[in-house]
Amino acid sequence: MSACTDGNCEIAVTEPVTIRFPAPDDAGRATLSVTKVGPNEIEYEVRSGNNRSTGGAEGPGQGCLTYLRDRGSGNSCGALDPTRPTPRPGAVVIQATTGTDGTALLHIVSP
């Protein structure tokens, strides 16, 4: 998806998709692969260099935040507000939020 080539975007997805964007600290390209999306559910994987992180959420208003850094990543899942997350120094923030109609909302926010 070309909308995320600069590492800052908001995308609604209804089916599996792969999105490429700049990795943190100019470490090349990172990949977000949505592997499953449906009513109130989403599953995805993020890869950057040797780093790999997976996330998934089920239920209304649920989602995950992934913080991708040049030397690792971390996830936090649970109830989320679907608004755009705040940029973090040295990290790309990925937020995936479920939707009742089978549309998940993805945010990618670069520093």
Residue frames as a rotation matrix with the C-alpha (Angstrom) as fourth column:
MET 1
0.578 0.816 0.000 0.00
0.816 -0.578 0.000 0.00
0.000 0.000 -1.000 0.00
SER 2
-0.214 -0.717 0.664 1.55
0.715 -0.578 -0.394 3.23
0.666 0.390 0.636 -1.14
ALA 3
0.631 0.541 0.556 -0.31
0.045 -0.741 0.670 5.29
0.775 -0.398 -0.492 1.51
CYS 4
0.975 -0.220 -0.042 2.26
0.057 0.061 0.997 4.25
-0.217 -0.974 0.072 4.14
THR 5
0.553 -0.815 0.170 5.50
0.628 0.274 -0.729 4.68
0.547 0.510 0.664 2.23
ASP 6
-0.015 -0.577 0.817 6.48
-0.251 -0.788 -0.562 7.60
0.968 -0.213 -0.133 4.49
GLY 7
-0.691 -0.285 -0.664 5.70
0.448 0.553 -0.703 5.68
0.567 -0.783 -0.254 7.71
ASN 8
-0.845 0.501 -0.188 2.65
-0.106 -0.502 -0.859 7.77
-0.524 -0.705 0.477 8.70
CYS 9
-0.722 0.630 -0.286 -0.82
-0.362 0.008 0.932 6.63
0.590 0.776 0.222 7.70
GLU 10
-0.459 0.704 0.542 -4.29
-0.491 0.307 -0.815 5.51
-0.740 -0.640 0.205 8.68
ILE 11
-0.711 0.183 -0.679 -5.84
-0.575 0.403 0.712 2.63
0.404 0.897 -0.181 6.73
ALA 12
0.118 0.785 0.609 -9.10
-0.811 0.430 -0.398 0.72
-0.574 -0.447 0.686 7.05
VAL 13
-0.749 -0.415 -0.517 -8.69
-0.637 0.667 0.387 -2.95
0.184 0.619 -0.764 6.04
THR 14
0.311 0.914 0.261 -11.27
-0.919 0.359 -0.162 -5.66
-0.242 -0.190 0.952 5.43
GLU 15
0.986 -0.076 -0.148 -8.96
0.021 0.941 -0.338 -8.46
0.165 0.330 0.929 4.28
PRO 16
0.471 -0.878 -0.082 -5.36
0.598 0.250 0.761 -9.61
-0.648 -0.408 0.643 4.73
VAL 17
0.926 -0.235 0.295 -2.85
0.069 -0.663 -0.745 -7.08
0.371 0.711 -0.598 3.42
THR 18
0.229 -0.915 -0.331 0.89
0.954 0.143 0.264 -6.37
-0.194 -0.376 0.906 3.58
ILE 19
0.974 0.065 0.219 2.15
0.095 -0.987 -0.129 -2.84
0.208 0.146 -0.967 4.18
ARG 20
0.124 -0.986 -0.110 5.79
0.966 0.145 -0.213 -1.74
0.226 -0.080 0.971 3.85
PHE 21
0.933 0.145 0.330 7.11
0.061 -0.966 0.251 1.35
0.356 -0.214 -0.910 5.60
PRO 22
0.089 -0.968 0.233 10.44
-0.357 -0.250 -0.900 2.82
0.930 -0.003 -0.368 6.85
ALA 23
0.381 -0.092 -0.920 11.92
0.738 0.630 0.242 0.97
0.557 -0.771 0.307 9.84
PRO 24
0.979 0.000 -0.203 13.04
0.142 -0.713 0.686 2.98
-0.145 -0.701 -0.698 12.88
ASP 25
0.424 -0.867 -0.260 16.39
-0.249 -0.388 0.888 4.80
-0.871 -0.312 -0.380 12.79
ASP 26
0.372 -0.226 -0.900 16.82
-0.922 -0.207 -0.328 4.36
-0.112 0.952 -0.285 9.02
ALA 27
-0.410 -0.504 0.760 17.20
-0.494 0.823 0.279 0.58
-0.766 -0.261 -0.587 9.41
GLY 28
-0.999 0.032 0.022 15.69
0.035 0.495 0.868 -0.15
0.017 0.868 -0.496 5.99
ARG 29
-0.351 0.933 -0.078 12.10
-0.652 -0.184 0.736 -1.24
0.672 0.309 0.673 5.45
ALA 30
-0.831 0.257 0.494 9.66
-0.293 0.553 -0.780 -2.84
-0.474 -0.793 -0.384 7.86
THR 31
-0.690 0.622 -0.370 6.61
-0.197 0.331 0.923 -4.94
0.696 0.710 -0.106 6.99
LEU 32
-0.582 0.659 0.477 3.19
-0.582 0.073 -0.810 -5.14
-0.568 -0.749 0.341 8.62
SER 33
-0.807 0.341 -0.482 1.22
-0.206 0.602 0.772 -8.19
0.553 0.722 -0.415 7.47
VAL 34
-0.234 0.833 0.502 -2.42
-0.910 -0.005 -0.416 -8.39
-0.344 -0.553 0.759 8.50
THR 35
-0.957 -0.224 -0.185 -3.11
-0.273 0.912 0.305 -12.13
0.100 0.343 -0.934 8.48
LYS 36
-0.489 0.851 -0.192 -6.71
0.827 0.522 0.208 -12.17
0.277 -0.058 -0.959 9.69
VAL 37
-0.954 0.298 -0.036 -9.45
-0.268 -0.900 -0.343 -9.55
-0.135 -0.318 0.939 9.88
GLY 38
-0.494 0.859 -0.138 -13.17
0.538 0.426 0.727 -9.93
0.683 0.285 -0.673 10.57
PRO 39
0.419 0.715 0.560 -15.96
-0.101 -0.576 0.811 -8.65
0.902 -0.396 -0.169 12.77
ASN 40
0.823 -0.078 0.563 -14.30
-0.559 -0.284 0.779 -7.65
0.099 -0.956 -0.277 16.05
GLU 41
0.681 -0.655 0.327 -10.99
0.302 0.658 0.690 -9.38
-0.667 -0.371 0.646 15.28
ILE 42
0.795 -0.554 -0.246 -7.57
-0.503 -0.376 -0.778 -8.73
0.338 0.743 -0.578 13.83
GLU 43
0.669 -0.711 0.217 -4.25
0.355 0.562 0.747 -10.62
-0.653 -0.423 0.628 13.73
TYR 44
0.915 -0.401 -0.033 -0.98
-0.246 -0.494 -0.834 -9.30
0.319 0.771 -0.551 12.34
GLU 45
0.520 -0.846 -0.115 2.79
0.780 0.416 0.468 -9.67
-0.349 -0.333 0.876 12.24
VAL 46
0.930 -0.339 -0.140 5.45
-0.364 -0.899 -0.244 -6.95
-0.043 0.279 -0.959 12.07
ARG 47
0.560 -0.812 0.164 8.97
0.790 0.583 0.190 -7.61
-0.250 0.024 0.968 10.76
SER 48
0.905 -0.420 0.067 11.97
-0.372 -0.859 -0.352 -5.30
0.205 0.294 -0.934 10.70
GLY 49
-0.122 -0.991 -0.053 15.46
-0.900 0.133 -0.414 -6.67
0.418 -0.003 -0.909 10.20
ASN 50
-0.735 -0.194 -0.650 15.78
0.023 0.951 -0.310 -9.56
0.678 -0.242 -0.694 12.67
ASN 51
-0.861 0.472 0.189 12.88
-0.323 -0.220 -0.920 -8.27
-0.392 -0.854 0.342 14.81
ARG 52
-0.617 0.743 -0.260 9.49
0.082 0.389 0.917 -9.95
0.783 0.545 -0.301 14.64
SER 53
-0.897 0.419 0.143 6.35
-0.236 -0.180 -0.955 -9.20
-0.374 -0.890 0.260 16.65
THR 54
-0.657 0.753 -0.032 2.82
0.388 0.374 0.842 -10.60
0.646 0.541 -0.538 16.42
GLY 55
-0.891 0.448 0.068 -0.42
-0.318 -0.511 -0.799 -9.17
-0.323 -0.734 0.598 17.74
GLY 56
-0.647 0.750 -0.133 -4.07
0.256 0.378 0.890 -10.04
0.718 0.542 -0.437 17.75
ALA 57
-0.893 0.433 0.122 -7.28
-0.313 -0.404 -0.860 -8.92
-0.323 -0.806 0.496 19.38
GLU 58
-0.611 0.788 -0.071 -10.89
0.494 0.450 0.744 -10.10
0.618 0.419 -0.665 19.54
GLY 59
-0.130 0.699 -0.703 -13.94
0.955 -0.101 -0.278 -8.24
-0.265 -0.708 -0.655 20.75
PRO 60
0.622 0.447 0.643 -15.58
0.620 -0.782 -0.056 -4.84
0.478 0.434 -0.764 20.33
GLY 61
0.895 -0.242 0.374 -13.20
-0.338 -0.915 0.217 -1.93
0.290 -0.321 -0.902 20.92
GLN 62
0.680 -0.689 0.248 -10.16
0.193 0.495 0.847 -4.20
-0.707 -0.528 0.470 21.26
GLY 63
0.896 -0.442 -0.032 -6.80
-0.141 -0.217 -0.966 -3.76
0.420 0.870 -0.256 19.61
CYS 64
0.550 -0.802 -0.232 -3.04
0.783 0.399 0.476 -3.85
-0.289 -0.444 0.848 19.94
LEU 65
0.866 -0.476 -0.155 -0.19
-0.497 -0.853 -0.157 -1.36
-0.058 0.213 -0.975 20.01
THR 66
0.645 -0.757 0.107 3.21
0.762 0.648 -0.007 -2.44
-0.064 0.086 0.994 18.72
TYR 67
0.793 -0.522 -0.314 6.29
-0.438 -0.847 0.302 -0.34
-0.424 -0.102 -0.900 19.40
LEU 68
0.790 -0.532 0.303 8.95
0.607 0.616 -0.501 -1.12
0.080 0.581 0.810 16.81
ARG 69
0.730 -0.645 -0.226 12.48
-0.452 -0.703 0.548 0.04
-0.513 -0.298 -0.805 17.67
ASP 70
0.386 -0.642 -0.663 15.81
-0.812 0.104 -0.574 -0.58
0.438 0.760 -0.481 15.95
ARG 71
-0.701 -0.702 -0.120 16.76
-0.541 0.635 -0.552 -3.13
0.464 -0.322 -0.825 18.64
GLY 72
-0.908 0.402 -0.115 13.47
0.404 0.769 -0.496 -4.83
-0.111 -0.497 -0.861 19.40
SER 73
-0.513 0.824 0.240 9.74
-0.344 -0.453 0.822 -4.48
0.786 0.340 0.516 19.63
GLY 74
-0.959 0.275 -0.061 6.92
0.169 0.387 -0.907 -4.89
-0.226 -0.880 -0.417 22.11
ASN 75
-0.496 0.864 0.088 3.15
0.163 -0.007 0.987 -5.33
0.853 0.503 -0.138 22.12
SER 76
-0.910 0.415 0.000 0.30
-0.057 -0.125 -0.991 -4.30
-0.411 -0.901 0.137 24.36
CYS 77
-0.711 0.701 -0.054 -3.24
0.109 0.185 0.977 -5.51
0.695 0.689 -0.207 23.63
GLY 78
-0.626 0.598 -0.500 -6.63
0.683 0.113 -0.722 -4.73
-0.375 -0.793 -0.479 25.15
ALA 79
0.513 0.858 0.021 -9.32
0.799 -0.468 -0.378 -2.04
-0.314 0.211 -0.926 24.99
LEU 80
-0.643 -0.766 -0.028 -8.17
0.667 -0.576 0.473 0.80
-0.378 0.285 0.881 22.72
ASP 81
0.341 0.591 -0.731 -9.46
-0.015 -0.774 -0.633 4.13
-0.940 0.227 -0.255 21.53
PRO 82
0.441 -0.158 0.883 -9.31
0.826 0.456 -0.331 4.05
-0.351 0.876 0.332 17.69
THR 83
0.976 -0.121 -0.183 -7.72
-0.170 -0.945 -0.278 7.52
-0.139 0.302 -0.943 17.51
ARG 84
0.576 -0.815 -0.069 -4.22
0.021 0.099 -0.995 8.01
0.817 0.571 0.074 16.17
PRO 85
0.666 -0.403 -0.627 -1.50
0.743 0.284 0.606 7.08
-0.066 -0.870 0.488 18.70
THR 86
0.886 -0.402 -0.233 1.13
-0.327 -0.896 0.300 9.59
-0.330 -0.189 -0.925 19.81
PRO 87
0.601 -0.753 -0.268 4.54
-0.122 0.245 -0.962 9.50
0.790 0.611 0.055 18.08
ARG 88
0.918 -0.397 0.000 7.40
0.102 0.235 0.967 8.10
-0.384 -0.887 0.256 20.22
PRO 89
0.427 -0.836 -0.345 11.07
-0.894 -0.448 -0.021 9.07
-0.137 0.317 -0.938 19.82
GLY 90
-0.557 -0.830 -0.027 13.07
-0.815 0.540 0.210 6.29
-0.160 0.139 -0.977 18.17
ALA 91
-0.711 0.365 0.601 10.03
0.194 0.923 -0.331 4.05
-0.676 -0.119 -0.727 17.60
VAL 92
-0.730 0.642 -0.235 7.42
-0.421 -0.152 0.894 3.37
0.538 0.751 0.381 14.97
VAL 93
-0.681 0.599 0.421 4.05
-0.337 0.254 -0.907 2.91
-0.650 -0.759 0.029 16.67
ILE 94
-0.785 0.489 -0.382 1.56
-0.208 0.373 0.904 0.55
0.584 0.789 -0.191 15.04
GLN 95
-0.650 0.665 0.368 -2.02
-0.447 0.057 -0.893 0.44
-0.614 -0.745 0.260 16.29
ALA 96
-0.805 0.475 -0.356 -4.57
-0.083 0.504 0.860 -2.09
0.587 0.722 -0.366 15.06
THR 97
-0.718 0.635 0.286 -8.16
-0.494 -0.175 -0.851 -1.71
-0.491 -0.752 0.440 16.28
THR 98
-0.781 0.486 0.392 -11.06
0.584 0.791 0.183 -4.10
-0.221 0.372 -0.902 15.62
GLY 99
-0.757 0.628 -0.182 -14.33
-0.653 -0.738 0.170 -3.02
-0.028 0.248 0.968 14.03
THR 100
-0.288 0.733 0.616 -17.81
-0.313 0.536 -0.784 -4.49
-0.905 -0.419 0.075 14.48
ASP 101
0.675 0.623 -0.396 -18.42
-0.527 0.031 -0.849 -4.54
-0.516 0.782 0.349 10.72
GLY 102
0.710 -0.469 0.526 -15.25
0.578 0.814 -0.054 -6.52
-0.403 0.342 0.849 9.88
THR 103
0.587 -0.544 0.600 -13.18
0.239 -0.592 -0.770 -3.42
0.774 0.595 -0.217 9.09
ALA 104
0.444 -0.547 -0.710 -10.05
0.857 0.028 0.514 -2.98
-0.261 -0.837 0.481 11.18
LEU 105
0.958 -0.160 0.239 -8.37
-0.083 -0.949 -0.303 0.40
0.275 0.271 -0.923 11.52
LEU 106
0.378 -0.909 -0.174 -4.56
0.926 0.370 0.080 0.54
-0.009 -0.191 0.982 11.28
HIS 107
0.968 -0.248 0.027 -2.37
-0.248 -0.969 -0.003 3.48
0.027 -0.004 -1.000 12.26
ILE 108
0.335 -0.940 -0.065 1.35
0.931 0.341 -0.129 3.63
0.143 -0.017 0.990 11.57
VAL 109
0.989 -0.004 0.147 3.06
-0.037 -0.973 0.226 6.58
0.142 -0.229 -0.963 13.28
SER 110
0.256 -0.966 -0.045 6.76
0.812 0.240 -0.532 7.33
0.525 0.100 0.845 12.80
PRO 111
0.119 -0.274 -0.954 8.80
0.824 -0.509 0.249 9.66
-0.554 -0.816 0.165 15.02
